[in-house]
């Protein structure tokens, strides 16, 4: 259950019709009108709208409305539900409902990224001690979500429109559609490199496109991009708009390069986020997509583990005043004493800078620690506002 300002779901309230939800006062504890009660006049409705009342929403609310209107404190829960929903969607391809379900998920992800970019990165890049079902049961789906979120962040940084951004996210989500159930899909990838340009790689790309066609996809740009995004040294198909195609391929490749490098090899530790960023940046000097990625995420993106000059260890929660000085939730002292709740550190302050990012898998806090760190950051944001 979630709550949202009544003004945000005004379109669901009709004078003379039963209320579809409970209505509470501003404090969310005093019930004013129960679900099923009827507002008899427009004046009654206007009075409620002007009093800062909130609607208690159930799970039947459209995902896009949930993403737009739930209180900030509920966003982590919404992210987990969105990830679970998307995992189920990717599993059902090809299928009659695949396209509709994928559009719902992409639209919701776009709304969530728009509301809080830092939380978006934190959700898909953090690695709790007890991994959730999405990461454990469907590593391919998790990788697809990570690529889609990073693609959206780059697209927003380049001021792409909604349609172009969503198309790029769809390519990121479906480029590995033929092998999403495999746990080792990253095994033969290097940082910034293609999947494979041999016969097996070509078969994978063409099979992914075939699955999309069987699911009813007719968008040529989408189909073409899925067939080419992981191919090395291949250009757009004949007759394509090479400029638009090149941009679409470049933005997804950039996001996938970071996510693949950050994940590391199956069964082992991945390199630190700073190492991945620098490797990509140095190998792609002058690439506007890579430059935008660094600007939008920072050298130490939310969700990565770091060690500070104080000797403490924590997780990056939000970007900071510069790309090298984010806000960190410290969870371990230099003597490995657990901080509960985590302690916020502004790494732009003297003596609290980041020494290095830890390899992925080296430090995995509990889900409870991450949740407490999130609530602390969100409470601070609410007080600031």
N, C-alpha and C positions, 0 to 999 in steps of 0.2 A: 504493500500500500504506500502511496505517496500523497503529498499535499501540494497544491499549487494555488496561486492567487485566483480567486473567482473570476477576476477580469480576464485572466488568460484562457479560461474555458467558457467564456460568456456565450459562445455560439451553441453550447450544449444545454443551456437553460432556456426553456420556453414558458412564457406566462400561460397558465392554465393547464400545463402538463406536469406530471410527477418529476421531482428532482432526480437526476440519475446518480447523485452522490450526496454524502453528508456535507453540510456546510458548517464550518467552525469560525470562531472569532479569530482575531489576529494572533492570539496566543496559542492556537491550535489545541487547546484543551477544553474550551467551552463550546459545546455543541449548540448551535443556533437552530438548525433545521435538519431533520433526519432525511435520509434518502426516501423518496416516495411522497414527501410532502409537496404541496402545490402552492406556487405563488399566484395569487389571484389578480394582481395588478402590476402594471409597469412600474408604478411608484415603489412597490415593495422590492422589486428587483433592483431598481436604482439605489435604494437605500442600502441594500446589502453590498452592492458594488462599491459604494463610496466609503464603506466602513473598514476596508482592508481585510475582508473575510477571505477564508481559504476553503477550497474544495478538497475533500479526501477522495483520491482517485484510486481505482482498483486496477488490476492487471489487464482489464479489457480496453483500457485506453490505448489509442494508437501509439506505436513506438516513437514516432516523430514528436508527438505532443508530450510524451514522457520526457524525452531528451530536452525539450525546450523549456518545460515549466516546472519540473521537480525542484525542490530546494537543493542548494549546492551540496549540503551534507549527504544527500541521497545519490549523488552522481556516481560514486564508486560502485554502488550496488547496480545502478543502471548499466554501467560499463560491463559488469560481469554478465548480466542478463543478455546484453546485446551481443557479447562474444559467444555465449552459448547458442543464441538464436542463429547467428551467422554460421556457426559450425554445423548445425543441423541443415541449414540451407545448402551449404557447399556439398554436403553428403548426398543430397537428393538429386544432383545433376547426373544425367539429363532427366528432366521431369516436367510435367505440365505446369507445376507451381514454381519452378526454379526462378524464372525471370522476375515474377512478381515478388517473391520472397527476397531475392537479392536486391531489388530496388528499394524495398522497405528497409533492409539492413544498411545499405549504402547511404540512404537519406538520413537515417538515424545517426550513423557514424559521423556524417558531415555536420549534423546539428551538435553532437557532443564535442567534436573538435572545435567548432565555432565557439562553444560556451567556455571551454577551458583547454587550451592547447597543452599546457603543462600536465594536466591530469591525463590527457589522451596519451602522451608519451609515457608517463609513469605507469599507466595501466598496462600497456602492451610491452614495455621494456623491463619492468621490475620482475624479480625472480624470487618469490617467497619460498621458504623452506619446504612447506607442504604445497607443492604445485597443485593448481586447481585442475578440474576434469578436462578443461579445454586443452591445457598444455600437455597433460599426461596422455590423454587418449587421442589427441589429434594435433601432433606437432606441425603437420603441414598446414592445417587451418590456422594455427597460431601464427605461423610464418606469414601466411597470406594477409592476416589482419594487421600484423606489424608493417608489412609493405604498404598496405592500403593507407594506414594512418600517416606514415611518413610521406607517402605520395601526396596526400591531402595537405599536409603542412607545407611542403615545397610549393604546391600549386597556389595555396593561399599567399605565400610569400611573394609569388610572382604575379599576384592579382588576377589569376585566372577566374573566369566566370563559373557559376555553379555547375552548368552542364558539362563544361570541359573538365572540371575537377572531378565530378562524379564518373565521367567516362574513364579518366586515368585510374581512379580507385577500382573500377570494375576490371580493368585490365590487370591491375596488381592482384586482385583477389582471384582471378580465374586463369592466370598464366600457367599455373601448375595443376589445373583441374584434373588432368588425367592421372596424376600421381599423388593427390592430396592424402591418401590413406597410407602412404609409405612413410616410415619413420626416418629414412635415411636420404631424403631428397636433397640434402645439402652436402652430401659426402664428397661430391666431385666438383664443388664450387670453390673458387678462390675469391679473395676480397676483390670486388669490382669486376669479377669475371663472369662469362656466360655460363649457362647450365652445362651444355655440351654442344659442340657444333658438328658432332659426328652423326652417323645414321640413327643411333638410338635417340640422340637429342632431337633430331628432326622429327622422328616418329612421335615423340612426346609432344612436341609443339603442335603438330598437325592433329594429333588425337585430341588435344585440349580444344582446338578450334572446332573439331568435329562434334565434340560434346556440346559446345555452345550452340552450334547450328541445330543439333537435335533438340535442344531446349527452346528453340524458337528465336535465337538471336539473328537479326538481319543487318545490324549495324556493321558496315564494311570496315570502318575504322577500328572498331573493337576487335573484330575477327582477325584483321590484318595484324594488329598490334600483338595479339596473343601468339600468333604464328611467328612473329619476328623479334619480339622483345628480348628473348634469350639467345638469339642467333648472333654469332660473331661475324662482323664484317658484311652483313647483308643489308641491302637498302630496301626502300619501300617497293611494293609491287608496282608494276607498270600501270600508269593512269592515275596513281594516287597523288594527293596533294602532299608533296614531299616535305614542305615546311611544317604543316600540321602533324603529319605522321612522325617526322623527326622529333618534334617537341614531345609528342606523346610517348614515344619510345624512350627518349632521353630522361624524362622525369621519372618513369617507372624504373628504369635501369639504375638511376641514381639512388632511389629509395631502397631497391633490392640489394644494391652493393653494400649499403650501410647495414641493413638488417642481417644479411648473410655473414658479413664480417663480424658483427657484434655477437651473433649466435655461436660462432666458432664451429669446430668439428664435432659430430655426434660422439657422445661419451667422454668428451674432454672439455677443458676450459676454453672459453673464447677470450680474445684479447680485450684489453681495456677499451672503453669507448673513445678515449682520447687518441689511442693508437690507431683505431679504425678511421676516425675522422682525418687524422694527419696523413694516413696512407692514401686514402681516397683523394684528399685535396692535392697532395704532391703528385699523384699519378694523373690527375685531371686538372692541371693548372689552367685557369682561364675558363673553366666550365661553369656557366652561370647557374646551373642546377645544383652543382656541388657547393658553390658559394652560398646559394640560398639555403641549402640544407644546413650548413654550418651556422648561418645567421639565425635561422629559425629555431634550431635545437640547442645551439651552444656546443662547446667542445665536450662538455659533460652533460648530456641530456638527462632530464628527469627519469628516474628509474635505474640509473647506473650506480654502482657502489664505488665509494672513494675513500681515500685516506687523507686526513688533514695534517697540517703542520703540527698540530697539537698531539698527534699520534692516535687520534680518535678515528673511528670508522663509522660511516653512515651511508645513507642513500640520498641522492639528489632528489629534491622535491619540486623545486621551481627554478626557472631560469633567473639570473640575477642582473646586476647592473652592467655586466659585460659578458661576453661569451665564455669567459674563463672563471667567473665568480658566482656560481649559483647558490641558492639556499639549500642547505643540507640538514637532514634530520640525523643527528648523531645517535647511534645505538650501542656502540661499544667504546669504553674508555681505552686509553693506551695500555691499560693493564687487563683489558678484556672483561671489564665489569659491565654488565648489561644496564643500560639506562632505560628505565620504565617509569614514565613515558619517555620517548626519545626527546633529545634536546636540540632545538633549532640553532643552527650556526650560519651566519652570513659570511661567506668565504671571501667577501671583498674587504672585510675588516682585517687589520694588521694581526699577524700571527695565527690567522685561522684559514689561510689559503689552502687549496688542494695541492697535495704532493703528487698524487697519481690516482688514476682510476684503476680499480681492481679488475682482474680478469673475470669475465662472466662465469659464475659458478663458484667463485672463491668465497663470497659472502652472501648467504641466503637467510635473511631474517624471517621470523615467523610471520604468518598472515596477521596475527594480532598486533605485532609491532608495526607492520606497514599500515594497518587500519588506524592505529593510534596516531601515527605520524601524519597520516592524511587528515584526520579530524583536527589535529593541532594546527596544521597549515590553513585549513579552511576556516577555522574559528578566528585565526589571526586576520585572514582576508576579510571576513565579515566585520570584525572590529574596525579595520582600516577604512571600510566603506561607510 
